[in-house]
């Protein structure tokens, strides 16, 4: 059933209003899935000598962890495609984070040089990726060896409790007050994925505005069915 089945007069034009995600340390929600990751971030500056490689699925909170570490360490943050431009600016005892190693074409020589330079200058390195280096098409053997020598930390998919808390936080980031029972309803009906939670909250933000009403279980059921292309399994009132 389409969300557009509502009477046209009852809908409003949704606007893409900006919202600020809360990315402070206190805003990071900890569960079994990400406990090891936040623990190593919190250990700074007592860090592994060869750096940390943080792997996790899309939406798992890797960028949030990078921001927490940047605030603590003063690290420069670059994407994998910006590594070459960051070589000249790495100070003695400094820190650098390289995000999304899996994305786009990797400049292997530049990354290898950066890791060597970091070792020489006793600089800390944090790399994030959605896949482990063994699954990346790295052709430079020395680079593959350097990546394997880093401290690996994995973020897993969230359990039910963490998923509920993440949904609540994402709604709060958008200044949406959603009943805990509605959050429970959603958490039981989407995949155990922070990416799915993020997509659902963004869509519900638009759908609630378009409908001119708060986020209810019925609206959540309609949106989940439409967003994830399946029939709703429950049609509550309200």
C-alpha positions, 0 to 999 in steps of 0.5 A: 500500500502506497503512502500516497493513498492518503488524501492529497489535502492531508499531505504537506510538501516535505523539505530537506531541512538540514540536521546535525548528527550528534558526534561527541564522545557522550553521544556514542552508543555502546553495545556488544557490537562496537565495544571493542572499537570504542575501547581502543579509541578511548585508550588514546594516546596509549595506542598500538605502535603500527596503528589501528584498522577499524572495519565495519559495515556501512552506517556502523559508526566508523565516522563517529569514532573517527570524530571522537579520535580527532577531537582527542588527538588533533588528527588530520582526517582524509579520505583514501583518495587524499592520502598523497596530498597529506604526506607533506603535512604529517608532523612528528608525533602527529596523528592521521585518520584515513577513512573509507579505504575500500572506496574508489581507487587506492593509491597504494604507493602513497598509502605505503609511503604514509605508513612508513612516514608515520612509523618514522615520525612516531605518528598515530594512524587510524584507517577505516574500511568496510572490508578487511585488507585481505578482501581489497585488491591490494597489489603491493605486497609491502603495503599488504604486509603493513596493513596486516600489521595494524591492530584490527578492530571489527564493528559487528551488526547491532543487537536489538537493544543497541538498535533501539537506542540508535533509532532513538538517537537518530530521531533525537538528532532530527528533533523528532519525539517518538514513543518508545513503543513505536521504536520497539515496533520498528526495531523488531521489523527492520534488519539488524543494520545501523544503515537500515536504521538510518535510512528508516529514520530519514524516510520517516522524517519526510513521511511524517512531515508529508502526512502532517502527523507524528511518527506512529506505529501505523506510519512506521509500518507503511514506511517500512513496507514501502522502504524495504519493499515488502508487505507489512506484517502488522497494521496497528491503529494510531 
